[in-house]
Protein backbone atom coordinates (compact mmCIF):
# COMPACT_ATOMS: atom_id res chain seq x y z
CA UNK A 1 0.00 0.00 0.00
CA UNK A 2 1.16 3.53 -0.71
CA UNK A 3 2.81 5.51 2.07
CA UNK A 4 4.32 8.98 2.58
CA UNK A 5 7.72 10.37 3.36
CA UNK A 6 9.18 13.87 3.57
CA UNK A 7 12.42 15.47 2.50
CA UNK A 8 14.14 17.85 4.90
CA UNK A 9 14.24 20.73 2.44
CA UNK A 10 10.70 20.38 1.03
CA UNK A 11 7.32 21.22 2.61
CA UNK A 12 5.57 18.61 0.45
CA UNK A 13 4.95 14.95 1.14
CA UNK A 14 6.44 12.35 -1.22
CA UNK A 15 4.19 9.47 -2.32
CA UNK A 16 5.86 6.05 -2.34
CA UNK A 17 3.88 3.37 -4.19
CA UNK A 18 4.29 0.27 -6.34
CA UNK A 19 2.73 -0.97 -9.57
CA UNK A 20 1.33 -4.47 -10.07
CA UNK A 21 4.79 -5.78 -10.98
CA UNK A 22 6.29 -4.53 -7.73
CA UNK A 23 8.23 -1.61 -9.20
CA UNK A 24 8.51 1.28 -6.76
CA UNK A 25 7.79 4.92 -7.61
CA UNK A 26 8.53 8.10 -5.66
CA UNK A 27 6.61 11.21 -6.61
CA UNK A 28 5.79 14.49 -4.91
CA UNK A 29 2.16 15.01 -4.01
CA UNK A 30 2.47 18.80 -3.96
CA UNK A 31 0.49 18.58 -0.71
CA UNK A 32 1.50 19.90 2.72
CA UNK A 33 -1.40 18.36 4.62
CA UNK A 34 -0.77 14.69 5.37
CA UNK A 35 -4.38 13.58 4.90
CA UNK A 36 -4.69 15.16 1.46
CA UNK A 37 -1.21 13.90 0.52
CA UNK A 38 -2.32 10.34 1.33
CA UNK A 39 -5.34 10.74 -0.97
CA UNK A 40 -2.98 11.76 -3.77
CA UNK A 41 -0.63 8.85 -3.02
CA UNK A 42 -3.48 6.34 -3.16
CA UNK A 43 -4.72 7.84 -6.43
CA UNK A 44 -1.22 7.56 -7.90
CA UNK A 45 -1.10 3.92 -6.85
CA UNK A 46 -4.50 3.14 -8.40
CA UNK A 47 -3.48 4.76 -11.68
CA UNK A 48 -0.13 3.01 -12.01
CA UNK A 49 -1.84 -0.31 -11.35
CA UNK A 50 -4.09 0.20 -14.35
CA UNK A 51 -7.30 1.20 -12.63
CA UNK A 52 -9.33 3.64 -14.70
CA UNK A 53 -9.35 7.08 -13.08
CA UNK A 54 -11.95 9.73 -13.71
CA UNK A 55 -11.93 13.49 -13.49
CA UNK A 56 -14.27 13.17 -10.53
CA UNK A 57 -11.78 11.03 -8.62
CA UNK A 58 -9.01 13.48 -9.41
CA UNK A 59 -11.11 16.29 -8.01
CA UNK A 60 -11.17 14.51 -4.68
CA UNK A 61 -7.42 14.88 -4.17
CA UNK A 62 -7.74 18.63 -3.85
CA UNK A 63 -7.02 21.84 -5.59
CA UNK A 64 -3.24 21.45 -5.39
CA UNK A 65 -3.20 18.31 -7.55
CA UNK A 66 -5.62 19.77 -10.10
CA UNK A 67 -3.49 22.88 -10.47
CA UNK A 68 -0.58 20.65 -11.34
CA UNK A 69 -2.38 18.20 -13.62
CA UNK A 70 -5.97 19.26 -14.17
CA UNK A 71 -6.08 21.14 -17.46
CA UNK A 72 -3.76 18.75 -19.21
CA UNK A 73 -5.57 15.67 -17.93
CA UNK A 74 -8.97 17.08 -18.84
CA UNK A 75 -8.09 18.14 -22.36
CA UNK A 76 -5.91 15.32 -23.76
CA UNK A 77 -7.50 12.30 -25.44
CA UNK A 78 -5.76 9.04 -26.28
CA UNK A 79 -5.85 9.81 -29.98
CA UNK A 80 -4.41 13.29 -29.47
CA UNK A 81 -1.56 11.91 -27.38
CA UNK A 82 -0.52 9.38 -30.02
CA UNK A 83 -0.79 11.85 -32.89
CA UNK A 84 1.16 14.38 -30.86
CA UNK A 85 3.91 11.85 -30.26
CA UNK A 86 4.20 11.07 -33.97
CA UNK A 87 4.84 14.76 -34.57
CA UNK A 88 7.91 14.65 -32.33
CA UNK A 89 9.86 11.75 -33.84
CA UNK A 90 12.17 13.72 -36.09
CA UNK A 91 15.58 12.22 -36.66
CA UNK A 92 14.24 8.73 -37.24
CA UNK A 93 14.64 6.97 -40.56
CA UNK A 94 11.70 6.99 -42.98
CA UNK A 95 11.12 3.28 -42.43
CA UNK A 96 11.07 3.72 -38.63
CA UNK A 97 8.62 6.62 -38.83
CA UNK A 98 6.37 4.59 -41.11
CA UNK A 99 6.50 1.69 -38.68
CA UNK A 100 5.57 3.94 -35.75
CA UNK A 101 2.70 5.47 -37.72
CA UNK A 102 1.43 2.01 -38.63
CA UNK A 103 1.50 0.84 -34.99
CA UNK A 104 -0.35 3.98 -33.88
CA UNK A 105 -3.01 3.40 -36.55
CA UNK A 106 -3.39 -0.24 -35.55
CA UNK A 107 -3.71 0.63 -31.86
CA UNK A 108 -6.22 3.45 -32.39
CA UNK A 109 -8.23 1.26 -34.76
CA UNK A 110 -8.33 -1.44 -32.10
CA UNK A 111 -9.61 1.06 -29.52
CA UNK A 112 -12.34 2.30 -31.84
CA UNK A 113 -14.44 4.97 -30.14
CA UNK A 114 -12.41 4.50 -26.98
CA UNK A 115 -9.62 6.51 -28.60
CA UNK A 116 -11.74 9.60 -27.91
CA UNK A 117 -11.59 8.98 -24.16
CA UNK A 118 -9.29 10.94 -21.89
CA UNK A 119 -5.73 9.71 -21.83
CA UNK A 120 -6.04 8.88 -18.13
CA UNK A 121 -8.74 6.35 -19.02
CA UNK A 122 -6.25 4.21 -20.94
CA UNK A 123 -5.53 1.10 -18.89
CA UNK A 124 -3.22 -1.89 -18.96
CA UNK A 125 -6.25 -3.99 -19.89
CA UNK A 126 -6.62 -1.97 -23.12
CA UNK A 127 -3.01 -2.63 -24.05
CA UNK A 128 -3.22 -6.30 -23.06
CA UNK A 129 -6.28 -6.69 -25.25
CA UNK A 130 -4.50 -5.08 -28.18
CA UNK A 131 -1.54 -7.38 -27.68
CA UNK A 132 -3.78 -10.45 -27.70
CA UNK A 133 -5.49 -9.33 -30.90
CA UNK A 134 -2.17 -8.77 -32.67
CA UNK A 135 -0.78 -12.15 -31.63
CA UNK A 136 -3.93 -13.88 -32.90
CA UNK A 137 -3.34 -12.27 -36.28
CA UNK A 138 0.02 -14.01 -36.50
CA UNK A 139 2.38 -11.28 -35.27
CA UNK A 140 5.68 -12.75 -34.12
CA UNK A 141 6.92 -12.29 -30.57
CA UNK A 142 9.72 -10.05 -31.81
CA UNK A 143 7.35 -7.77 -33.73
CA UNK A 144 4.91 -7.65 -30.82
CA UNK A 145 7.70 -6.58 -28.48
CA UNK A 146 8.64 -3.80 -30.89
CA UNK A 147 5.05 -2.53 -30.87
CA UNK A 148 4.89 -2.73 -27.09
CA UNK A 149 8.11 -0.71 -26.77
CA UNK A 150 6.52 1.95 -28.98
CA UNK A 151 3.42 2.10 -26.78
CA UNK A 152 5.61 2.39 -23.70
CA UNK A 153 7.53 5.26 -25.29
CA UNK A 154 4.37 7.20 -26.12
CA UNK A 155 3.01 6.84 -22.62
CA UNK A 156 6.35 7.53 -20.97
CA UNK A 157 6.41 10.89 -22.74
CA UNK A 158 2.90 11.61 -21.42
CA UNK A 159 3.93 10.59 -17.91
CA UNK A 160 7.03 12.80 -17.92
CA UNK A 161 4.84 15.69 -19.06
CA UNK A 162 2.52 14.85 -16.11
CA UNK A 163 -0.49 14.14 -18.31
CA UNK A 164 -0.73 10.71 -16.64
CA UNK A 165 0.72 9.64 -13.29
CA UNK A 166 1.97 6.26 -14.47
CA UNK A 167 2.64 4.18 -17.58
CA UNK A 168 0.05 1.40 -17.96
CA UNK A 169 2.04 -0.22 -20.78
CA UNK A 170 4.71 -1.20 -18.24
CA UNK A 171 2.24 -3.66 -16.76
CA UNK A 172 2.02 -5.62 -20.03
CA UNK A 173 4.82 -8.16 -20.35
CA UNK A 174 6.98 -8.87 -23.37
CA UNK A 175 6.62 -12.02 -25.43
CA UNK A 176 9.28 -14.71 -25.61
CA UNK A 177 10.62 -14.22 -29.10
CA UNK A 178 11.54 -17.86 -29.68
CA UNK A 179 8.64 -19.57 -27.95
CA UNK A 180 7.41 -21.03 -31.26
CA UNK A 181 10.41 -21.38 -33.48
CA UNK A 182 11.20 -23.02 -36.75
CA UNK A 183 13.23 -26.18 -36.75
CA UNK A 184 16.01 -27.67 -38.85
CA UNK A 185 16.02 -30.97 -40.70
CA UNK A 186 18.03 -33.66 -38.97
CA UNK A 187 20.51 -35.70 -41.06
CA UNK A 188 18.07 -38.62 -40.86
CA UNK A 189 15.27 -36.46 -42.28
CA UNK A 190 17.52 -35.27 -45.12
CA UNK A 191 18.25 -38.92 -45.92
CA UNK A 192 14.48 -39.59 -45.92
CA UNK A 193 13.97 -36.70 -48.36
CA UNK A 194 16.63 -38.10 -50.68
CA UNK A 195 15.05 -41.56 -50.58
CA UNK A 196 11.62 -40.05 -51.32
CA UNK A 197 12.88 -38.50 -54.56
CA UNK A 198 12.98 -41.96 -56.17
CA UNK A 199 10.06 -41.84 -58.62
CA UNK A 200 8.82 -38.52 -57.25
CA UNK A 201 6.97 -36.53 -59.93
CA UNK A 202 8.43 -38.86 -62.56
CA UNK A 203 11.46 -37.21 -64.16
CA UNK A 204 11.54 -34.45 -61.52
CA UNK A 205 12.64 -36.84 -58.80
CA UNK A 206 16.27 -36.99 -59.92
CA UNK A 207 16.44 -33.20 -60.07
CA UNK A 208 14.94 -32.89 -56.60
CA UNK A 209 17.61 -35.27 -55.32
CA UNK A 210 20.29 -32.88 -56.53
CA UNK A 211 18.60 -29.76 -55.19
CA UNK A 212 18.10 -31.28 -51.73
CA UNK A 213 21.65 -32.52 -51.34
CA UNK A 214 23.13 -29.22 -52.58
CA UNK A 215 20.91 -27.15 -50.28
CA UNK A 216 21.87 -29.29 -47.29
CA UNK A 217 25.61 -29.38 -47.90
CA UNK A 218 26.09 -25.76 -48.98
CA UNK A 219 23.24 -23.81 -47.35
CA UNK A 220 22.11 -22.67 -50.81
CA UNK A 221 18.57 -21.38 -51.15
CA UNK A 222 16.15 -23.65 -52.98
CA UNK A 223 15.83 -21.38 -56.03
CA UNK A 224 19.61 -20.95 -56.30
CA UNK A 225 20.20 -24.70 -56.17
CA UNK A 226 17.47 -25.34 -58.77
CA UNK A 227 19.02 -22.86 -61.22
CA UNK A 228 22.64 -24.00 -61.10
CA UNK A 229 24.37 -24.46 -64.45
CA UNK A 230 27.26 -26.62 -65.58
CA UNK A 231 29.54 -23.60 -65.59
CA UNK A 232 28.91 -23.06 -61.87
CA UNK A 233 30.76 -26.27 -61.01
CA UNK A 234 34.53 -26.18 -60.44
CA UNK A 235 35.11 -29.86 -59.81
CA UNK A 236 38.71 -30.04 -61.06
CA UNK A 237 39.99 -27.57 -58.47
CA UNK A 238 42.21 -28.80 -55.66
CA UNK A 239 39.28 -28.04 -53.36
CA UNK A 240 36.13 -28.44 -55.53
CA UNK A 241 33.50 -25.69 -55.22
CA UNK A 242 30.36 -24.17 -56.70
CA UNK A 243 30.40 -20.51 -57.73
CA UNK A 244 27.25 -18.62 -58.65
CA UNK A 245 25.31 -15.38 -58.22
CA UNK A 246 22.53 -15.57 -55.66
CA UNK A 247 19.08 -14.80 -57.04
CA UNK A 248 18.32 -12.38 -54.19
CA UNK A 249 21.62 -10.56 -54.66
CA UNK A 250 21.88 -10.02 -58.40
CA UNK A 251 24.24 -7.07 -58.07
CA UNK A 252 26.57 -8.74 -55.57
CA UNK A 253 29.72 -10.70 -56.25
CA UNK A 254 29.46 -14.42 -56.88
CA UNK A 255 29.42 -16.69 -53.85
CA UNK A 256 31.69 -19.69 -53.50
CA UNK A 257 30.49 -22.89 -51.87
CA UNK A 258 33.12 -25.46 -50.90
CA UNK A 259 31.99 -29.03 -51.50
CA UNK A 260 31.61 -31.84 -49.02
CA UNK A 261 33.17 -35.06 -50.36
CA UNK A 262 29.75 -36.67 -50.65
CA UNK A 263 28.39 -33.72 -52.65
CA UNK A 264 31.45 -33.67 -54.90
CA UNK A 265 30.96 -37.39 -55.53
CA UNK A 266 27.34 -36.78 -56.52
CA UNK A 267 28.15 -33.88 -58.86
CA UNK A 268 30.87 -35.91 -60.57
CA UNK A 269 28.28 -38.61 -61.25
CA UNK A 270 26.08 -36.24 -63.29
CA UNK A 271 26.22 -36.34 -67.10
CA UNK A 272 28.84 -33.88 -68.33
CA UNK A 273 27.94 -31.04 -70.67
CA UNK A 274 30.05 -28.92 -72.99
CA UNK A 275 27.62 -26.03 -72.58
CA UNK A 276 28.44 -24.06 -69.40
CA UNK A 277 24.97 -22.48 -69.54
CA UNK A 278 23.08 -25.77 -69.45
CA UNK A 279 21.03 -26.30 -66.30
CA UNK A 280 21.96 -29.11 -63.95
CA UNK A 281 18.29 -29.59 -63.06
CA UNK A 282 16.27 -28.55 -66.14
CA UNK A 283 12.96 -29.84 -64.73
CA UNK A 284 13.15 -27.36 -61.84
CA UNK A 285 15.07 -24.45 -63.34
CA UNK A 286 13.42 -21.11 -64.15
CA UNK A 287 10.52 -21.78 -61.79
CA UNK A 288 9.38 -19.47 -59.03
CA UNK A 289 9.28 -20.57 -55.42
CA UNK A 290 5.76 -19.31 -54.59
CA UNK A 291 2.34 -20.22 -55.88
CA UNK A 292 0.45 -23.47 -56.13
CA UNK A 293 2.94 -24.87 -58.64
CA UNK A 294 6.10 -23.27 -57.27
CA UNK A 295 9.15 -24.99 -55.85
CA UNK A 296 8.03 -24.43 -52.25
CA UNK A 297 4.70 -26.21 -52.76
CA UNK A 298 6.37 -29.10 -54.54
CA UNK A 299 8.93 -29.40 -51.75
CA UNK A 300 6.06 -29.76 -49.27
CA UNK A 301 4.80 -32.67 -51.37
CA UNK A 302 8.27 -34.18 -51.19
CA UNK A 303 8.16 -33.87 -47.40
CA UNK A 304 4.85 -35.71 -47.40
CA UNK A 305 6.35 -38.44 -49.56
CA UNK A 306 9.18 -38.74 -47.04
CA UNK A 307 6.65 -38.99 -44.16
CA UNK A 308 8.05 -35.84 -42.56
CA UNK A 309 5.28 -34.11 -40.62
CA UNK A 310 4.91 -30.34 -40.67
CA UNK A 311 3.56 -28.65 -37.57
CA UNK A 312 1.78 -25.29 -37.59
CA UNK A 313 3.47 -22.98 -35.06
CA UNK A 314 1.78 -19.66 -35.86
CA UNK A 315 -1.42 -18.80 -37.68
CA UNK A 316 -2.50 -15.46 -39.09
CA UNK A 317 -2.35 -13.74 -42.45
CA UNK A 318 0.61 -15.99 -43.16
CA UNK A 319 0.84 -19.49 -41.69
CA UNK A 320 4.22 -20.50 -40.31
CA UNK A 321 5.32 -24.12 -39.97
CA UNK A 322 8.15 -25.66 -38.00
CA UNK A 323 9.74 -27.07 -41.19
CA UNK A 324 10.01 -25.69 -44.71
CA UNK A 325 12.51 -25.59 -47.56
CA UNK A 326 14.48 -23.01 -45.57
CA UNK A 327 15.07 -25.71 -42.96
CA UNK A 328 17.63 -27.30 -45.30
CA UNK A 329 19.70 -24.12 -45.27
CA UNK A 330 19.29 -23.84 -41.49
CA UNK A 331 20.24 -27.50 -41.07
CA UNK A 332 23.59 -26.81 -42.70
CA UNK A 333 24.28 -24.01 -40.20
CA UNK A 334 23.10 -26.08 -37.22
CA UNK A 335 25.23 -29.09 -38.13
CA UNK A 336 28.28 -26.88 -38.60
CA UNK A 337 27.64 -25.36 -35.19
CA UNK A 338 27.23 -28.79 -33.63
CA UNK A 339 30.58 -29.80 -35.17
CA UNK A 340 32.26 -26.84 -33.45
CA UNK A 341 32.81 -24.67 -36.54
CA UNK A 342 33.29 -21.01 -35.42
CA UNK A 343 30.44 -18.60 -36.16
CA UNK A 344 32.36 -16.40 -38.62
CA UNK A 345 33.42 -19.43 -40.59
CA UNK A 346 29.86 -20.79 -40.60
CA UNK A 347 28.71 -17.46 -42.00
CA UNK A 348 31.26 -17.69 -44.77
CA UNK A 349 30.37 -21.26 -45.66
CA UNK A 350 26.64 -20.61 -46.11
CA UNK A 351 26.96 -17.12 -47.58
CA UNK A 352 26.01 -14.92 -44.63
CA UNK A 353 29.35 -13.18 -44.63
CA UNK A 354 29.60 -9.41 -44.39
CA UNK A 355 32.36 -7.53 -46.19
CA UNK A 356 34.35 -7.53 -42.96
CA UNK A 357 34.02 -11.29 -42.62
CA UNK A 358 34.99 -11.77 -46.25
CA UNK A 359 38.15 -9.72 -45.68
CA UNK A 360 39.00 -11.59 -42.51
CA UNK A 361 38.63 -14.94 -44.23
CA UNK A 362 40.24 -14.14 -47.55
CA UNK A 363 43.02 -16.52 -46.48
CA UNK A 364 40.74 -19.23 -45.05
CA UNK A 365 39.82 -21.46 -47.98
CA UNK A 366 41.40 -24.44 -46.24
CA UNK A 367 39.46 -23.67 -43.06
CA UNK A 368 36.15 -23.44 -44.99
CA UNK A 369 36.78 -26.71 -46.78
CA UNK A 370 37.65 -28.43 -43.50
CA UNK A 371 34.50 -27.00 -41.91
CA UNK A 372 32.26 -28.33 -44.69
CA UNK A 373 33.87 -31.76 -44.33
CA UNK A 374 32.48 -31.98 -40.79
CA UNK A 375 28.87 -32.09 -42.01
CA UNK A 376 27.25 -35.52 -41.44
CA UNK A 377 26.85 -37.74 -44.51
CA UNK A 378 23.24 -38.12 -45.63
CA UNK A 379 23.21 -40.01 -48.93
CA UNK A 380 21.47 -43.41 -48.82
CA UNK A 381 24.30 -45.94 -48.89
CA UNK A 382 22.72 -49.38 -49.30
CA UNK A 383 22.85 -51.11 -52.65
CA UNK A 384 19.04 -51.20 -52.71
CA UNK A 385 18.90 -47.44 -52.21
CA UNK A 386 21.41 -46.86 -55.00
CA UNK A 387 19.37 -48.94 -57.42
CA UNK A 388 16.12 -47.15 -56.52
CA UNK A 389 17.65 -43.69 -56.83
CA UNK A 390 19.30 -44.42 -60.14
CA UNK A 391 16.08 -45.84 -61.56
Buried (B, 14 or more C-beta within 10 A) or exposed (E): EBEBEEEEEEEBBBBBBBBEEEEEBEBBBBBEEEEBBBBBBBBBBBBBBBBBBEEEBBEBBBEBBBEBBBEBBEEBBBBBBBBBBBEEEEEEEEEEBEBBBEBBEBBBEBBEEBBEBBBBBBBBBBBBBBBEEBBEEBBBBEBBBBBBEBBBBBBBBBBEEEBBBBBBBBBBEEBEEEEBEBBBBBBEBBBBBBBBBBBBBEEBBBBBBBBBBBBBBBBBBBBBBBBBBBEBBBEEEEBBBBBBBBEEEEEEEEBBBBBBEBBBEBBEEBEEBEEEEBBBBEBBBEBEBEEEEBBBEBBBEBBEBBEBEBEEBBEEEEEBBBBBBBBBBBBBBBBBEEBEBEEBBBBBBBBBBEEEBEEBBEEBBEBBBBBBEEBBEBBBEEEEBEEBBEE
